[in-house]
Amino acid sequence: KMLETIFGKSPIVKVLDFFLQHADYDYPKNEIMKYSDISRGTFYSEDVLGVLTTLNLITKTRDVGNSALYKLNMENPIVKKLDQLDHES
């Protein structure tokens, strides 16, 4: 939870922190909310995935049933720097 220590506990920071710890996997929205400790109301009212996907920090990987799965975009230069910073701490 390195990002939270530096940038606070905003929902976007919590989601990025979660994905940095689990960068090899993709997750549906309900698991992202659960493991990032964000309420459903906050997740949707702040459009957390909308913001992160618009910035290309997180990408939709596939659909499983009715659920879209998302993963950290390790090709994004900002994500690469955040990952580097996370591994240095």
KAMOHU-V561574 format. One record per residue. N is the residue number from 1. RES is the residue in three letters. D_CENTER is the distance of its C-alpha to the mean C-alpha in whole Angstrom. Layout:
# KAMOHU-V561574
n: {N & N}
res: {RES & RES}
d_center: {D_CENTER & D_CENTER}
This chain:
# KAMOHU-V561574
n: {1 & 2 & 3 & 4 & 5 & 6 & 7 & 8 & 9 & 10 & 11 & 12 & 13 & 14 & 15 & 16 & 17 & 18 & 19 & 20 & 21 & 22 & 23 & 24 & 25 & 26 & 27 & 28 & 29 & 30 & 31 & 32 & 33 & 34 & 35 & 36 & 37 & 38 & 39 & 40 & 41 & 42 & 43 & 44 & 45 & 46 & 47 & 48 & 49 & 50 & 51 & 52 & 53 & 54 & 55 & 56 & 57 & 58 & 59 & 60 & 61 & 62 & 63 & 64 & 65 & 66 & 67 & 68 & 69 & 70 & 71 & 72 & 73 & 74 & 75 & 76 & 77 & 78 & 79 & 80 & 81 & 82 & 83 & 84 & 85 & 86 & 87 & 88 & 89}
res: {LYS & MET & LEU & GLU & THR & ILE & PHE & GLY & LYS & SER & PRO & ILE & VAL & LYS & VAL & LEU & ASP & PHE & PHE & LEU & GLN & HIS & ALA & ASP & TYR & ASP & TYR & PRO & LYS & ASN & GLU & ILE & MET & LYS & TYR & SER & ASP & ILE & SER & ARG & GLY & THR & PHE & TYR & SER & GLU & ASP & VAL & LEU & GLY & VAL & LEU & THR & THR & LEU & ASN & LEU & ILE & THR & LYS & THR & ARG & ASP & VAL & GLY & ASN & SER & ALA & LEU & TYR & LYS & LEU & ASN & MET & GLU & ASN & PRO & ILE & VAL & LYS & LYS & LEU & ASP & GLN & LEU & ASP & HIS & GLU & SER}
d_center: {12 & 14 & 11 & 12 & 16 & 16 & 14 & 15 & 13 & 12 & 9 & 7 & 8 & 7 & 4 & 4 & 7 & 6 & 5 & 8 & 10 & 9 & 9 & 12 & 11 & 10 & 9 & 11 & 10 & 12 & 11 & 7 & 10 & 12 & 10 & 8 & 12 & 11 & 14 & 15 & 17 & 14 & 11 & 14 & 16 & 13 & 12 & 8 & 8 & 11 & 10 & 7 & 9 & 12 & 12 & 11 & 8 & 6 & 9 & 11 & 13 & 16 & 17 & 19 & 21 & 20 & 16 & 14 & 11 & 8 & 7 & 6 & 9 & 12 & 14 & 13 & 15 & 13 & 10 & 14 & 15 & 12 & 12 & 16 & 16 & 14 & 17 & 19 & 19}
